[in-house]
Amino acid sequence: MIKTLKEFWTEVATISYDTSDYGVIAQIRSQYRTNEINNFVNAFVPGTEILKDGKNGAPVVMKGKADDNKGMTGAEEIDFHGLQLFDYSDMKGDWMVVTFPDLASLEKHLLSEGGALNIYSSDMIVFEDGVYKPFQIMFNGDHDTVIPLDPDSFDTPLDINAMQGRIWVRWMDPKELEPLTDEEVEAYRRSIGR
C-alpha cells in the first residue's frame, strides 16, 4: 500500500492519540484531537529520514527525531508491504520504522527487553501491508489467569527475561478498539447482576 509520508504520520498520530491512556474524558479529548494530531504530524514529517522506501520489494526503513529537519515535505511516497513496526522508545525523541521478515521475528522483538514492555517505550505500533495491526502483550498468571500487560501501569521496569514463556502477543481485531455504542452500554448495564 503506497502512502505519502504525511498520510503515514497522520495515521500514526491518530492511532497514538485515540489509543492513548490519557486520563481525560472523551469529550474533552475530542476538543483538542485535530490540533494535537496536526501538531504531531508537523513535528514528525520534517525530521524523517527515509533509508528505504519499500519500492521494488525493498523493506521500509525510516528513522528520525521529532522537531528535527531532514527536509521532508510529507509528499514523499512509501510502499508499505509486509510487517512494519513504528518504535518510539528512545528517551531523546528518536524513533524508527523497520520491516520485519515474518510474524515470528516481530513477536520475538515485541516480547524482548527492547520490546513493548520496555518501561521506556512510548509507543510501538504495528502495520501489516500498510494497515494498522493492534496488539496486546498478555501474561499467563497462576491459576489459569490471563491478563493484558500495560507498561504504563508499572513504576519500575519489569523483569522481562524472567517473564519469558509466560508472555505472548495477542493480535486484536481493530473493531475491538471502537467505542461501545449507546445500545451496547445499555445492554451491559441491564446484564449486570444477572
Salt bridges, closest charged atoms under 4 A:
GLU11 OE1 - LYS3 NZ 2.30
ASP18 OD2 - ARG33 NH2 2.73
ASP68 OD2 - LYS70 NZ 3.87
ASP87 OD2 - HIS109 NE2 3.96
GLU128 OE1 - LYS133 NZ 3.14
ASP142 OD1 - ARG166 NH2 3.02
GLU176 OE1 - ARG170 NH2 2.50
GLU186 OE2 - ARG190 NH1 3.89
